[in-house]
Amino acid sequence: MKVGFYGHVRQYNNVKAEIDANIKRVIESGEYVMGPMLKQFEKELADFHGTQFAIGVGNGTDAIWLALMAMNIGPGDEVITHPNTFFATAEAIWVVGATAVFVDCDPKTKCIDPTKIEAAITAKTKCIIPVHLYGQCADMAAIKKIADKHHLKIIEDNAQAIDAAGDTFKIGQLSDVATTSFIIQKNLGTFGDSGALVTNNAAIDARVRVLRNHGSTKRNVHSFGFNSRLDDLHAGILSAKLKHIHEWNDLRIKWAARYTEGLKGAKSFLLPYQTPGYRHIYHLYSIEVKNPAKRDAMVEFLVQNGVDAKTHYSIAIHKQDGYPWGKEARIVGSVANAERNAVTCVSLPMFPELTAAEVDYVIQKVMEWDKANA
């Protein structure tokens, strides 16, 4: 048996009629950029999050740095995040000319550790960017308390956790902005690149709308801006899919529970941690190999046996060649948890359209490896 990592084509076939109808509607409208389908999707996305505003942009990276720009964060300012995530989170900080400040992740959730944040705050600190890693929310209640105490902004990097929630909060409720990515690998993905921001701040909404469109909200009238627009074809695809995201995430949760039950006796690796009371929507189901020296061998074994396992963020941002690439950056305290996460994680196939037989086959092969390497 072969088990792929993604279910893009299966998903398309399951909602083909809805996606195709929206694509046809956009094409026949003749309005492909900043048109009615984008406006419709932005309203649907804001309603989904329970926020006043949603703004479609070119990709998830743009969403972060446009949010930073809208808050007037740039050269001389510092933004706190953690290094065991996708490069784009730090890249967005550098794009606006600010300093990226890295603190450690929580050893269980792999999200930013709130207890490490205050030691990194200086007079230059302007913002915290927690990443909801693997589909689980960071501890936003604790982060919000710190931000309020020190008068800091919060941008939630929600590229991996649309529809996730905390025990007492939803994404977007305890921050100034939540950003997301719609690249096809995400839980809500289109057939290409795009992203969005959601916010309850009217000033941020207005500023990003100007910045994403060459500094313009009126034809032939421009100020300084960029070209970062979510086109209507992608908006139509996303609109069709958004209606199903909760049920698709429920299926991810179902398969994650099946993985956890089947793998719970393992000796050579640790299972994903779920914060009690949180809705973890398993963008990734990542296990943690106890012996980092064996991580790549495990992946190779699984791939050779038909299981398309992968590693994610296997080089922490501050360990990348050439760091910090001529940009401003600093590390506060030990980031040992983040460094360990980078070299120990193995992501197993995870998508809503998996079958029980496929999940059970993955479990069988993972446990075969465990038995030989415990």
N, C-alpha and C positions, 0 to 999 in steps of 0.2 A: 504493500500500500504506500502511496505517496500523499503526504499532507502538506499543502502549501501554507505559506505564512499569511497570505491575504485572500480575501473572498470577493474582490472587486467585481469580477464578471458574474459570479453567482448573484451578488446583490443587485446588479443592474438588471439581470434577467428577471428577478423577483418583482421589481418595480418598473419594468421597462415601459409599460404603457403610460405611467404617470410622468416619467422623465421625458419620454419622446413627445408627449403632448405639450409639455412646457417648452421644449426646444422648438417645436413647430410653431408654437404661439409667438416665441421671441423672433424667430426668423421671419415669419409672415408680418410681424408688426413693423419691421424695418428699423426698429430702435434697439441698438445693440450695446450702447454705452450710456450709463446714467439714465436708463429708460425706466418704464413702468415696472418691469419685472424686478429690477434692483430695489425700487421703492417698496414693492410688495414684500420681498424677502427681508429687507431691513425691518419692516414693521413686524413680520412674523418672528424674526430673531429676537427683537426687543420684547415682544410679548412672551416668548418662550422663557427668557431670562427674568421677566418681571422688572425690566428696566425701562426708562423713558425713551432711550435712544439706542440705536444700533447703526453702525457705519461700515459699509463694505469697502474693503481696500484690496490691494494687489496680492498680499500674502501675509502670513502671520508675523514675519519679521518686521515688515513695514508697520503693522499694527502697533507693535511695541514702540518703535522709535517715533512714530507719529504721535503716539500718546505722550511720550516724553517731551517732544517738541511743543505740543499743545499746553504742557505744564511749564514751559519755559525752562526746561532742564537742559543744560549743555556744558560748555567748557567751564572748569572750575568747580563743578558739582560732582557729588558722589552718589552712586546708586548701589545698594546692597542686594546681592543675590547669592546663588550657590553654584559650584562648578561641575556638579555631576548631572548635567542636563545637555540639551542640544545647544550647539555653539551659538545659535541665533539670539538667544537671550542676552548674552554678553555682547554680541556683535551689535545689537540695537543700541546698547549703551554707548559703545564706541562711535557709532555712526553720528550721534548727536554731539560727540566731543566730550562726554562726561567720563568719569573714572569708574570702572567696575570694581566693586569691593566684594570679595568672596568670603563667605563664612561656611561652616560645615553643614551637612545635612543631618537629619535625625537618623539614627542607625536602623530604626524599624521602617518608617514610612519612606525614607529616602528624599522626602521633601525638606525644605529649609528648616533648620532647627531654631525655633524662636528664642531659645535660651542663649544662642550665640550672637544674636543681632545687636543687642545694646552695646556690647564691647566694640563693635565696629562703627558706631555712630560718632561723627565729628561735627564740627560747625559747618562743614561742607556737605553733609549728607542731606539729600533732598527726597529720596524715594527708596522704597523696598519693592523688589520684584520677586515674590514667591512663585515657584513653578509647581503646578499641580501634577506631579510626576506620575507616569504610568496609569493615570486615571483616578487618582485619589487626591482629595483636597489637602493642602497644607493646613496647619492649625491657624485659621484666619482669625479666630477670636483673640488668640494670644498676640498675633502680629498686629492686629488693629489696635490693641491696647498700647503696644509699644509705639506705633505710629502716632497715635493721638497724644501720647505723653511727650513726644519729641517733635510734634508738628510736621510729620512727614507724609508724603503721598504714598499710595499703594497702587501698583499695577499688577493684577493677577495674570500671569502667563498661563492661560487656560487652553493651550494648543492641544492638550491630551485629555481633557476632562469635561467636555461638554455634557451636561446632564448629571454630573456628579454633584454631591452636596455634603455638607458637614452635618453634625448632629443638631445644631441650632441655627445654621445659616445656609444660604444658597450662594452660589458663585455670583459675584457682582454686588452683593449686599454690603460687604464690609470693605470695599475698596473704592478708589476713584474711577478706575477703569478695569475691565477684564478684556483681554485680547484672546483671539483664537486663530487657528489655522485651519483651512479647508483642503489642504493638499490630500490626495487620494488615500494616503495611509491612515488618515485620522478617522475617528469614529463617525464623524460627519464629514465626508470628503467628496470633492468634485473631481472632474476628469481633467485635472491640471492644477494650477496654483490659484489661491485666493485666501483672503482672511477677513477679519472683522474686529471691531471694538464694540463693547456695550458699556453704557455709562448712564448715570442719572444726573450728570453735570452738564448743564446746557452750554456753558462756555467751552468745555472740552469738545463737545459734539460739534459746535459751530466752527471751532478752530480746525479740527481734523477735516471737516468737510471742505474747507478752503484749501488746506494743505494737500489733500489727496488729488486735487483737480487743478494743478497749475495756479494755485492761489485765486481760484475763480468760483463764484457762485452765480455769476451772470455772464452771458455771452459777451465776449470781447473785452471784459473787464477783469484785469489780473493784478495780483500782488505776487509775492514770493510763494512758490509752492512746488509740487512734484507731480509726477504721473503715477498714481497708485490707486487704480479704480477696479472694483470688482465688476466685471462685465455682466451683461444681462443673461447671456447663455449659461454662465456658471451659476448665477443667481437662480435661474430656473431649475437647474439640476438640484441645487441645494434646497430650494423650496419644496420640491417633490420629496426629497429625502428627509427633511426636517420633521415631517409628519410621522415618520417611523422611528426616530432616533431613540425614544424612550424604550420602545419594545425591542429594538436591536440591542440596546445596552442591557436590558433585562436578560437577553440571550447570552451576552458576554458574561454576565454574573452567573448564569446557570452553568456555563461551561467552565468558568473559574472554580465554581464549587465542586464540579466533577473532577477537575484536575487535583484540587486540594485533597479531596477524599482519596483519590487513587494514589497520590504521592506522599501521603502523610507519614508513612513508615520509613521514608528515605533517611539515610545516614550521612550522605556526602554533600547535601545541599540543604538550604533553608527555603521555606515556602514564603510567598508574599504575605506581608502583614496588612491587615485591614483595621483601621482605627475603629473602635467600637462606636456604633451609631452612625457612621459615615456611609454614604452611598459611593462605593468604589466601582467605577464602570469599566475597569480593566481594558484601557487602551492597549496595554501590554500585560501579559502574564509572565513576570520575570522572577525566576528563581535565583538563588545566590549560592554559587559553588563555594564550599568551605575552603578548598585549596585552590587559590588563584592559578597555580601552575597547571591545573588540570582543566581549566575552563575551556580553552580552545579545543582540547582533545574531546571534550564532551560534545561541543558543537559539531565537530568533524564526524564523530560517531553517529550523531542523530541525522545529519545530512546524508551520510552514506547509507543510512537505513530508511531514507524516504521522508524524514521529518525536517522540514525547512526551518530549523531553529536559527536564531540570529543573536548577535550582541548589539546592545544599544549604548551609545555614549561611552564606548569602551576606552576612550582616552579623555580624562577629565580636562576641562577647558584650559586650566593653568598648566597642563602637561603637554599641550599641543606644541608642535615644532615652532620655534620662533616667538613663543609667548613672551611679552604681550604685544608683539607685532607693531612696536612703536607707539602703542596706545597707553593710556594711563590705567593702571590696575594695581591692586594690592590685595594681599591675603591676610586675614585677621585670625590669629590662633591656628590651631590644628584643623586641617580638613581631612583627617584620616578616614572618616566614615565615607566621605565623598570619593576619595581615592580608592578605597576598597570596593565601593559599589561599582565603580567603573571597570575594575578588573575581574569581578566575580559574577556579574549578572549574565544570565542566559534567558532569552525570551522565547517562549514556546508559541506555536501557532495559536492565534486568538482572533476570531472574527465571528459575527453572529451566525453565519451560514455553515459553520462546522456541523458535522454529524456526530452522534454519540460514538459510532464506530471509529471515526477519525480521532476523537479525543482519547478513546480507550487505547488505540494503537500508539498514540504519542506517549501515554502513560506507560504502556508496556515497554517501549524502547527506552524511555528515561529510567525506568526501574531496572532494566537490564544493565544499563551503564552504572547505575548506583550500586548494584550488587557486586559488580566487578571492581568498583573503585572506592567502596566504603572504607 
